[in-house]
Structures are given as C-alpha cells and as structure tokens.
Amino acid sequence: MSKYYYPAIFMIEEVGYSVIVPDLPGCFTQGDTIEEAAEMAKEAMGLYLEDTPEEEYAKPSKPQDIELEDNQFVMMVEFDKIAYDKKFNSKAVKKTLTIPMWLNTLAEKNHINFSSILQSALKAHLGVE
C-alpha cells in the first residue's frame, strides 16, 4: 500500500492556515491558502515518514475523535509514498545484475541503454508510472 490518509488539524490564522498532523508528533506546517496548506501537509508528512519503514507508520486516528478549538477543522490528507519518493528521492543508485552473455552482446550491438530498459521494465512490472 502506498497511499495513507491522516486527519490533519487546520487552524485558521490571520493569514492562511497552520496544520498539525496529530498522529505524527511534531509534524506541522502552514500555507497561505487551504490548497497550499494541504500540499505542505503532504510534504511535511513525507519528511516525517521518510526514514520510517511503512509497516511502522502510525495508525490514523478517526477524525471524529479529534478535539478541536473554535478556529480549527479536520481535513483528511493523503500521503502517497510513491509520489513522494518520485518527487524527492529520485537519486540514481547503482545496481549490479547478471544476464546471459549472448543477450548482453545482442543488446550492445543494438545500442541498448540498460538503465532505461531496466527502469521501464520495473515500472511496468510494479504497475507504477
């Protein structure tokens, strides 16, 4: 699963909105518009969860269980792990692989870009763009 939904508390400020994700202690941000605040919340969630294995992600609270003050409201914010990683973790990594010599020779004769082919095949196999 790569998509997670966490309730976020949006606080109406003099200018814009502050956002706290109560299930991720210390995860907070802000934005001048509600759209910007929601996008910033996604990014803050990504920074918070970046080094956490997915099986250890906090379980989301129920929005109705969150106590609010007068200038606050709850909105569910989607965190898409794959989209976050594509945007912020696209650093190339070197991989060693093994293929039969005849296939290597044929691919080299046809000027095949091994990295490009492997990326395309992995994306197709994993069902990601």
FIDOPA-220438 format. One line per 5 residues: number of its first residue (from 1); their letters; for each residue x negated, y, z negated of C-alpha. Coordinates in nm, 2 decimals. Last residue first. Example, Ala and Ser with C-alpha at 12.3 -4.5 7.8 and 13.67 -1.06 7.14 Angstrom:
<recs>
2	SA	-1.37 -0.11 -0.71 | -1.23 -0.45 -0.78
</recs>
This chain:
<recs>
129	EVGLH	-0.44 0.53 1.39 | -0.38 0.24 1.15 | -0.24 -0.11 1.21 | -0.53 -0.29 1.04 | -0.61 -0.49 1.36
124	AKLAS	-0.57 -0.19 1.58 | -0.78 0.03 1.36 | -1.05 -0.24 1.33 | -1.06 -0.30 1.71 | -1.09 0.07 1.78
119	QLISS	-1.36 0.12 1.53 | -1.55 -0.19 1.66 | -1.52 -0.07 2.02 | -1.65 0.28 1.93 | -1.94 0.15 1.73
114	FNIHN	-2.04 -0.09 2.00 | -2.05 0.17 2.27 | -2.05 -0.06 2.58 | -2.30 0.03 2.85 | -2.18 -0.26 3.08
109	KEALT	-2.51 -0.43 3.08 | -2.53 -0.38 2.70 | -2.19 -0.56 2.66 | -2.30 -0.85 2.88 | -2.62 -0.89 2.69
104	NLWMP	-2.45 -0.87 2.35 | -2.19 -1.12 2.45 | -2.46 -1.37 2.57 | -2.65 -1.32 2.24 | -2.35 -1.42 2.03
99	ITLTK	-2.23 -1.15 1.78 | -2.36 -1.07 1.43 | -2.29 -0.75 1.24 | -2.48 -0.50 1.03 | -2.28 -0.19 0.93
94	KVAKS	-2.39 0.17 0.90 | -2.16 0.41 0.74 | -2.01 0.72 0.91 | -1.87 0.99 0.68 | -1.50 1.02 0.74
89	NFKKD	-1.41 1.06 0.37 | -1.21 1.38 0.35 | -0.95 1.38 0.63 | -0.94 1.01 0.71 | -0.96 0.93 0.34
84	YAIKD	-0.67 1.15 0.26 | -0.46 1.01 0.54 | -0.54 0.65 0.43 | -0.46 0.72 0.06 | -0.13 0.89 0.14
79	FEVMM	-0.02 1.08 -0.17 | 0.34 1.18 -0.16 | 0.47 1.45 -0.39 | 0.81 1.41 -0.57 | 0.94 1.75 -0.69
74	VFQND	1.01 1.85 -1.05 | 1.13 2.20 -1.15 | 0.99 2.47 -1.38 | 1.07 2.83 -1.48 | 1.31 2.73 -1.76
69	ELEID	1.09 2.46 -1.91 | 1.09 2.10 -1.81 | 1.09 1.76 -1.98 | 1.01 1.47 -1.75 | 1.22 1.16 -1.79
64	QPKSP	1.44 1.24 -1.49 | 1.14 1.24 -1.26 | 1.06 0.87 -1.35 | 0.69 0.85 -1.42 | 0.45 0.71 -1.16
59	KAYEE	0.23 0.42 -1.25 | -0.13 0.53 -1.28 | -0.36 0.40 -1.01 | -0.58 0.11 -1.13 | -0.50 -0.13 -0.83
54	EPTDE	-0.60 0.15 -0.60 | -0.95 0.16 -0.73 | -1.02 0.51 -0.88 | -1.31 0.71 -0.73 | -1.08 0.93 -0.51
49	LYLGM	-0.78 0.93 -0.75 | -0.83 1.29 -0.89 | -0.96 1.43 -0.57 | -0.67 1.28 -0.38 | -0.42 1.40 -0.63
44	AEKAM	-0.57 1.75 -0.60 | -0.53 1.73 -0.22 | -0.17 1.62 -0.24 | -0.10 1.89 -0.49 | -0.26 2.15 -0.25
39	EAAEE	-0.02 2.04 0.02 | 0.28 2.08 -0.23 | 0.15 2.42 -0.34 | 0.11 2.53 0.03 | 0.47 2.43 0.11
34	ITDGQ	0.60 2.60 -0.21 | 0.42 2.92 -0.11 | 0.12 3.09 -0.27 | -0.03 2.77 -0.39 | -0.15 2.61 -0.72
29	TFCGP	-0.34 2.32 -0.86 | -0.33 2.06 -1.14 | -0.46 1.71 -1.21 | -0.60 1.72 -1.57 | -0.40 1.41 -1.67
24	LDPVI	-0.27 1.22 -1.37 | 0.08 1.11 -1.46 | 0.17 1.47 -1.54 | 0.09 1.60 -1.19 | 0.08 1.98 -1.26
19	VSYGV	0.16 2.25 -1.00 | 0.14 2.63 -1.02 | 0.36 2.82 -0.78 | 0.35 3.14 -0.58 | 0.31 3.50 -0.70
14	EEIMF	0.47 3.59 -1.03 | 0.47 3.22 -1.11 | 0.73 2.95 -1.06 | 0.61 2.63 -1.21 | 0.61 2.31 -1.01
9	IAPYY	0.60 1.98 -1.21 | 0.49 1.69 -0.99 | 0.65 1.35 -0.97 | 0.42 1.10 -0.81 | 0.48 0.91 -0.49
4	YKSM	0.21 0.67 -0.35 | 0.14 0.57 0.00 | -0.15 0.33 0.09 | 0.00 0.00 0.00
</recs>
